[in-house]
Amino acid sequence: MRTDKMKTIPKAEQIYWLLRQAIVHLEMQPGAIISEKDLCAEFGVSRTPVREALQRLADEGLVDVFPHSGTYVSRISFTVAEEGFVIRRALEIESVRKAVANVTDRDVAQLKSIISQMQAILDSNQLEKYLDCDDAFHSAIATISGYPRIWKFITLAKVHLDRMRQLSAPVPGHLAVVTEQHDTIVRALASRNADQAELAMRIHLDSSFAVMAKMHEDQGALFDGKEGP
């Protein structure tokens, strides 16, 4: 989990972000035990920064701390993920409508470039890079809307949704559909049609969540309310 790029960042902050990424990307599986002792050894620190990082993760619902029992990667909360989806949906629909009023030909070219990258990455089956580009696409629309902080709020709200996205990404054909839907959104923006842009965004978000929700049925042991520690 270590990286030289974070040497100047305080240890507690480093540990927090590296663990957060590992949890969201499911490199640390829901329900897995977390050893403070092992983390101290891995990062070469005392227990204090490790505990600070774990407390932040607990505040986000990514870690469960049970006194006298242990610390575990939290199982995915479908309820919290669904709440994040509702927040994201409302903000992104507003964002894309605002973007129609501001979008330039240069913006359209930028979005098309991201889609081209997504297609190339999809062809080479690099799922993590694809998901990064997916975030970049939606972030760019928020920037075009004139309200770039919208994406920051969405990012905070969708943390459990992102864990579900890791499960849904490998579903055959799913990301190809996502790429096509992104193209439909861009075409609506290019035509400066707010209603079409909103419809395209609604269809995109709703269909993506439907695929994610299926993961709740198919891989229930990773979610709240199932067997585990």
C-alpha positions as CSV (number, residue, x, y, z in Angstrom):
1,M,0.0,0.0,0.0
2,R,3.0,2.3,0.4
3,T,3.9,5.0,-2.2
4,D,6.8,7.5,-2.4
5,K,4.4,10.1,-3.7
6,M,3.0,10.7,-0.2
7,K,6.3,11.3,1.7
8,T,5.5,14.9,2.6
9,I,2.0,14.1,3.8
10,P,1.5,13.5,7.6
11,K,1.5,9.8,8.4
12,A,-2.0,9.7,9.7
13,E,-3.2,11.3,6.4
14,Q,-1.1,8.9,4.3
15,I,-2.5,5.8,6.2
16,Y,-6.0,7.1,5.9
17,W,-5.9,7.6,2.1
18,L,-4.1,4.4,1.4
19,L,-6.5,2.4,3.5
20,R,-9.5,4.2,2.1
21,Q,-8.4,3.5,-1.5
22,A,-7.8,-0.2,-0.6
23,I,-11.2,-0.5,1.0
24,V,-13.1,1.3,-1.8
25,H,-11.3,-0.7,-4.5
26,L,-12.1,-3.9,-2.5
27,E,-8.4,-4.7,-2.2
28,M,-9.4,-5.1,1.5
29,Q,-12.5,-7.2,1.5
30,P,-15.6,-6.4,3.5
31,G,-15.5,-8.2,6.8
32,A,-11.7,-8.5,6.8
33,I,-10.0,-8.0,10.1
34,I,-7.6,-5.0,10.4
35,S,-4.5,-5.4,12.6
36,E,-3.2,-2.2,14.2
37,K,0.0,-4.0,14.9
38,D,0.5,-5.0,11.3
39,L,-0.3,-1.5,10.1
40,C,2.2,0.0,12.5
41,A,4.8,-2.4,11.2
42,E,3.9,-1.7,7.5
43,F,4.1,2.0,7.8
44,G,6.8,2.2,10.5
45,V,4.7,4.3,12.9
46,S,3.3,4.2,16.4
47,R,-0.3,3.3,17.1
48,T,-1.4,7.0,17.3
49,P,-1.5,7.8,13.5
50,V,-2.9,4.4,12.8
51,R,-5.7,4.9,15.2
52,E,-6.4,8.4,13.9
53,A,-6.7,7.0,10.3
54,L,-9.0,4.2,11.5
55,Q,-11.2,6.6,13.4
56,R,-11.6,8.7,10.2
57,L,-12.5,5.6,8.3
58,A,-15.0,4.6,11.0
59,D,-16.6,8.0,10.8
60,E,-17.2,7.4,7.0
61,G,-18.6,3.9,7.7
62,L,-15.7,2.1,6.0
63,V,-14.4,0.5,9.2
64,D,-16.2,-1.1,12.2
65,V,-14.4,-0.8,15.5
66,F,-15.6,-3.3,18.2
67,P,-14.0,-2.6,21.6
68,H,-12.3,-5.8,23.0
69,S,-13.2,-7.6,19.8
70,G,-11.3,-6.0,16.9
71,T,-11.4,-3.7,13.9
72,Y,-12.9,-4.8,10.6
73,V,-13.4,-3.5,7.1
74,S,-17.1,-2.7,7.2
75,R,-19.5,-4.6,5.0
76,I,-21.1,-2.6,2.2
77,S,-24.2,-0.7,3.4
78,F,-26.8,-1.0,0.6
79,T,-28.9,1.6,2.5
80,V,-26.1,4.1,2.6
81,A,-25.1,3.3,-1.0
82,E,-28.7,3.9,-2.1
83,E,-28.8,7.2,-0.2
84,G,-25.5,8.2,-2.0
85,F,-27.1,7.4,-5.3
86,V,-30.1,9.6,-4.6
87,I,-27.8,12.5,-3.7
88,R,-25.6,11.9,-6.7
89,R,-28.6,11.6,-9.1
90,A,-30.1,14.9,-7.9
91,L,-26.9,16.8,-8.2
92,E,-25.8,15.3,-11.5
93,I,-29.1,16.0,-13.2
94,E,-28.9,19.6,-12.1
95,S,-25.2,19.7,-13.1
96,V,-25.8,18.5,-16.6
97,R,-28.7,21.0,-17.1
98,K,-26.5,23.8,-16.0
99,A,-23.7,22.6,-18.2
100,V,-25.9,22.9,-21.3
101,A,-26.0,26.7,-20.8
102,N,-22.2,26.9,-20.5
103,V,-20.7,24.2,-22.7
104,T,-18.3,25.2,-25.4
105,D,-17.0,23.3,-28.4
106,R,-13.8,22.9,-26.5
107,D,-15.6,21.4,-23.6
108,V,-17.3,18.9,-26.0
109,A,-14.0,18.0,-27.5
110,Q,-12.6,17.4,-24.0
111,L,-15.5,15.1,-23.1
112,K,-15.2,13.2,-26.4
113,S,-11.5,12.8,-25.6
114,I,-12.3,11.2,-22.2
115,I,-14.7,8.8,-23.9
116,S,-12.1,7.8,-26.4
117,Q,-9.7,7.1,-23.6
118,M,-12.4,5.0,-21.9
119,Q,-13.0,3.0,-25.0
120,A,-9.3,2.3,-25.4
121,I,-8.9,1.4,-21.8
122,L,-12.0,-0.9,-22.0
123,D,-10.5,-2.7,-25.0
124,S,-7.4,-3.4,-22.9
125,N,-9.5,-4.5,-19.9
126,Q,-8.0,-2.0,-17.4
127,L,-10.9,-1.6,-15.1
128,E,-9.4,0.7,-12.5
129,K,-8.2,3.1,-15.1
130,Y,-11.6,3.0,-16.7
131,L,-13.3,3.9,-13.5
132,D,-10.9,6.8,-13.0
133,C,-11.9,8.1,-16.4
134,D,-15.5,7.6,-15.5
135,D,-15.0,9.9,-12.6
136,A,-13.1,12.4,-14.7
137,F,-16.0,12.5,-17.2
138,H,-18.6,13.3,-14.5
139,S,-16.2,15.8,-12.8
140,A,-15.7,17.6,-16.1
141,I,-19.5,18.1,-16.5
142,A,-19.7,19.6,-13.0
143,T,-16.8,22.0,-13.9
144,I,-18.6,22.9,-17.2
145,S,-21.8,23.6,-15.2
146,G,-20.0,26.3,-13.3
147,Y,-20.3,24.4,-10.0
148,P,-17.2,22.3,-9.7
149,R,-17.7,21.6,-6.0
150,I,-20.7,19.6,-6.9
151,W,-18.4,16.7,-7.7
152,K,-16.6,17.0,-4.4
153,F,-20.0,16.6,-2.6
154,I,-20.9,13.7,-4.8
155,T,-17.5,12.0,-4.1
156,L,-18.1,12.2,-0.4
157,A,-21.7,10.9,-0.8
158,K,-20.9,7.9,-3.0
159,V,-18.2,6.1,-1.1
160,H,-20.3,2.9,-0.5
161,L,-21.7,3.3,-4.1
162,D,-18.1,3.2,-5.3
163,R,-17.6,-0.1,-3.5
164,M,-20.6,-1.5,-5.3
165,R,-19.2,-0.2,-8.6
166,Q,-16.1,-2.3,-8.1
167,L,-18.4,-5.3,-8.0
168,S,-20.5,-4.3,-11.1
169,A,-17.6,-3.2,-13.3
170,P,-16.6,-6.7,-14.4
171,V,-20.2,-7.6,-15.4
172,P,-20.0,-8.5,-19.1
173,G,-21.1,-5.7,-21.4
174,H,-21.8,-3.2,-18.6
175,L,-19.0,-0.8,-19.2
176,A,-19.6,-0.9,-22.9
177,V,-23.1,0.4,-22.2
178,V,-21.7,3.0,-19.9
179,T,-19.4,4.3,-22.6
180,E,-22.3,4.5,-25.1
181,Q,-24.4,6.4,-22.5
182,H,-21.6,8.9,-22.0
183,D,-21.6,9.5,-25.7
184,T,-25.3,10.1,-25.7
185,I,-24.9,12.7,-22.9
186,V,-22.1,14.5,-24.9
187,R,-24.3,14.6,-28.0
188,A,-27.1,16.2,-26.0
189,L,-24.7,18.7,-24.5
190,A,-23.3,19.5,-28.0
191,S,-26.8,20.2,-29.3
192,R,-27.4,22.4,-26.3
193,N,-30.6,20.5,-25.5
194,A,-31.1,20.6,-21.7
195,D,-34.1,18.2,-21.7
196,Q,-32.2,15.6,-23.7
197,A,-29.1,16.0,-21.6
198,E,-31.2,15.4,-18.4
199,L,-32.9,12.4,-19.9
200,A,-29.6,10.9,-21.0
201,M,-28.1,11.4,-17.5
202,R,-31.1,9.9,-15.8
203,I,-31.0,6.8,-18.0
204,H,-27.3,6.5,-17.5
205,L,-27.4,6.8,-13.7
206,D,-30.5,4.7,-13.2
207,S,-29.3,1.8,-15.4
208,S,-25.9,1.8,-13.7
209,F,-27.4,1.7,-10.3
210,A,-29.7,-1.2,-11.4
211,V,-26.6,-3.2,-12.3
212,M,-25.0,-2.3,-8.9
213,A,-28.1,-3.2,-7.0
214,K,-28.0,-6.7,-8.6
215,M,-24.7,-7.2,-6.8
216,H,-26.6,-6.8,-3.5
217,E,-28.5,-9.9,-4.5
218,D,-25.7,-11.9,-6.1
219,Q,-22.9,-11.2,-3.5
220,G,-24.9,-10.6,-0.4
221,A,-22.2,-11.8,2.0
222,L,-20.3,-8.6,1.3
223,F,-23.2,-6.5,2.5
224,D,-24.7,-5.5,5.8
225,G,-27.0,-8.1,7.4
226,K,-25.2,-11.2,6.1
227,E,-22.9,-13.7,7.8
228,G,-19.6,-12.4,9.0
229,P,-17.6,-11.4,12.1
